[in-house]
Amino acid sequence: MRLQLDGNGSKHSQLARALKRAILGGQMRPGSKLPSTRSLAEDLRLSRNTVLRAYDQLRVEGLGVVRDGAGTYVGDVRTRHEPAAMASSAEAQSAYAARLRDLPPLTLAGGATGMRYDLQYGAPFVDAKVIGAWRAALSAAAERTHTSYAHPQGLLELRESICRFLAMWRGVIASPQDVVIVSGAQQALSLVARIVLDDGATAAIEDPHYQLALHALRAHGARVVGVRTDVEGLVVDEVPANARLVHVTPSHQFPSGTTMSLSRRRRLLDFAAVNSSWILEDDYDGELSYAAKPVPALRSLDKRDRVIYVGSFSKAMFPSLRLGYVVCPQGLRGDLVRAKALDDLGCPAIEQAALHALLERGALDRHLKTSVVELRRRRAALFAGLAQHAKGQVQARDSQLGMHVVGWLPGLDAPALARLIESARRRGLGLHSILPYYQTPPQHPGLLLGFASLFPRQIEAATKILGECLHDVL
């Protein structure tokens, strides 16, 4: 097999892209067997672990299928053969489009998978009461909301209620002039990238990282550098001095679950001030804390206005509510509002008015308190199930925050993990590897275990199946 690595990023990501081009380009037909990891590593003079990680990425993207004892095969995918007359159309597209085509397929956390039990991350706890309250607020807002365009920065009353919400739940003090309403955290990142990053500028992200942040920055044309994390969070001393933007999840590092220490937070703020960098704080689930005294947001410590704070209601309420917010440094506010206006003229006013009503009535506060109690029950069920059915085989650390934990599997290697996931799938259990979230492979394979969308009895059944699959694989 002739494969050309492009020299961009880690070796395993280069190999995965080369294999993907070969498969989608029709050089490898669906159902054909991929070379063994050992032989391909020898041919390309790579480590076998690099090839294993590339094959694992193919499996995650649906391009590769592991067959027990038989190796990895090309999945049932549609190739990119197009008539010769169509080639010029693709060649004429922009560099941005070319970067988009080179990214892995978009997979949204929390989508339906068809599994009876799915320990996936991203599907939140949804209470019927908050759904009913939302429908009533939406109906009332539809009758009262003005039919003209809303301001692209967002309804003033919603920005005011968000400021009160942040002060109570996250320790962030802001004025309505600081807040910009956006269509979720993903749009916030895309808009911020446009106003602070030139093409080719350096952006730093955590390793492990949130995949869609990496995708958005690469699509924008940034040079993305992964920075190691440890038990204190981001290793600030390893952030490149020329990093124009640093993307972090300090309250609940995604996906490891670590909380950034106070000393690291201060060091990161000093780094941004000294190097004229911006920090994008993605506080994706900071409200969902089980601790008696939740850790406040990084933005609450920022005295030099370098932190761009991003929050949304996808985890606090539900993902289809595509509303979020940015607490923006004063020096970026005007540019961010202009970028938002050019993007979509502003978020829907009716939904903004309905959300404001929920916040003002305290419905969201009550829902969050209910959510924390229920998530604590479901998390306890997960740990109890792992202790009973996978004791000594899955090492999970409690982070006291959020809707997921990481279960490390020190007794497995990458091929065994693939067999475990496939065995679980056949029994109706969805398991999800943590490896795709890393640029530098972790010491052991692991699973991202989401528990928010399952009842405790379902979690107990899921961990029982997991234990059976581990017994079979080992």
Phi, psi and omega in degrees: 000131179261113181236136180245115176281141188269356177076009182253110177091195183292160181298318183292325178289324175298315180294319179299318179294320179296317178296319180297318178297321180294320181289310183288338178276359177088003178290336178233120186279152175305134180092348179283152184274135174283154177302154176298151181299324181293314183290322179292323177298319179293317181298320185263359181058047176243165174286153180295327179296326177297316180293320179301317180293322178295317178296322179296322177295320177300319180295318180299323182275000179080011180267344180230145181232127178271128174248124185308123176074000185239349178106198182249135183238156177291132180287177180277085184241156177272128182280171184260030177291122179232154176302149183303328182293339182274346186299321183296331179296315180293320181294334183276353181287166187285168174297327177298315179297321179296320178294323177298318181294335182274351179279154175299157178302146182285122175239124183264125177295139177095000178283161180292135182242349181083000178280144177297315174235129181228114179271052182269152174273147172112338176271110187278172170285123181241121181265135180301331181295318181288330175295315178298318179296321180295316180298318179294318180294323180294319180295317179294320181295325180297330180280331189258336189287138179295146185274355180277174179297137171278164177294138182300338178286341181114160179299134182300318182295325177291319179297324177294315181290328176293322177299317178294321178298315181293322179297322183281317189265332187233002178069018181262122178259120183215159174256158179304332179293338180278344191261135173237126179277131183228171178271062177091169184295330182293318176294323179302313180297318180297317179293317180298318179301321181294326187264349180239349185239123168280163177301126180091354178291155183272132173234141180251138174231162178288153172233110009288171191214167172279119190300319184291336173292315177301315181298315182296318181290320177294318179298325178293336181106011179284153169272108188264127180245124175278133182243132184301146171241155176222201185292347177256003180102208183301133176277092190299326182297344181260003176285129179302138182297335181268011179292116181283329181224137176239116181265122183224156173236072193290327183288326183207082188309129179260125007256002190292334180089359181290145172259128181295132181291160180298320181295321178292322179299315180295322179294321179293319177296320177296318178303313182296321180292317182292321186259009181053043179260164175248143176250123173261110179266110177266101183262066194291333180214029185299337180287340187267064183254137178266352184285151178297326179233094183300149177287125180291165181290156176301323181303330182293341178264354189280111179260351185244012171059049179250354185261125173263106187268128183237129175223164178211178180249015181293322179268324180293327180238277178198152188295329184289347172281090187276066176228136176213190184206154175237126167267110196255135171304146185303323183291344181252351191302309182299318180295321181294319179295319178296319178296320177297318180298318179290333182287311185207010181068359179123157179286157182303128186291326182296314178296322178298317180295321179294318179295320176301318180298318179297318180294317182293326181278354181081008182295321180290322177300314180296321179296318180296319178296318176297318181299316182298318179297314182289321178296326177296320177297315184288324176295318177299321178296323179295312181295322178294319179294320178295320179295324182279319190253344183222034183299128179082347181257333178238123179253110183242136180252135181278126183255355178061026181199145167085199191237014181209160169225165176257129176253108181278146184237078184295342181270001184242154168251182185298316178297322179294324177297318179298321178293322178297314181296320179291319178299317179295320180300319180295337180261008176087018180245126177269119175242151187222123182291147175270349185303320181298346181273357182252143168268320172257122187301140176288170183295324181229155170295160179204168179241141172269109189255101175270139185233000190290328189268000181247144173288158180307319180293327177289322178296321178298317178295321180295317180291331175295315177297319178302315178299320179295318179294320177298319179298318181295316184290321183280000000 
